[in-house]
Amino acid sequence: MPESAQTVPLDTPSSTVSDGVFSIASLFVTAQSDMNRVEQRMMKLFRSDAPALTEISEYLLQLGGKRIRPLLALLTARLVGMPTA
């Protein structure tokens, strides 16, 4: 593995890194506060005047999918210096 691939930012919690290699779970930890805002926004967007649709949407969101793209977008924004808040 190239040396640059093993570089870890200084502000990264050591518990998220194992020998300089990140796991997907550690990336979620790194962007946890941003991902919480994404989660809240998704819940707000999927609410409906029809209670049954809101219930179905909440159920689908609780299954845990649809998180990788927002995570990658947030991490990419951080990488290029864009504010994520």
Secondary structure, DSSP 8 states (H G I E B T S, - for coil): --GGGG---TTS-GGGEETTEE-HHHHHHHTHHHHHHHHHHHHHHT--SSHHHHHHHHHHHHT--S-HHHHHHHHHHHHTT----
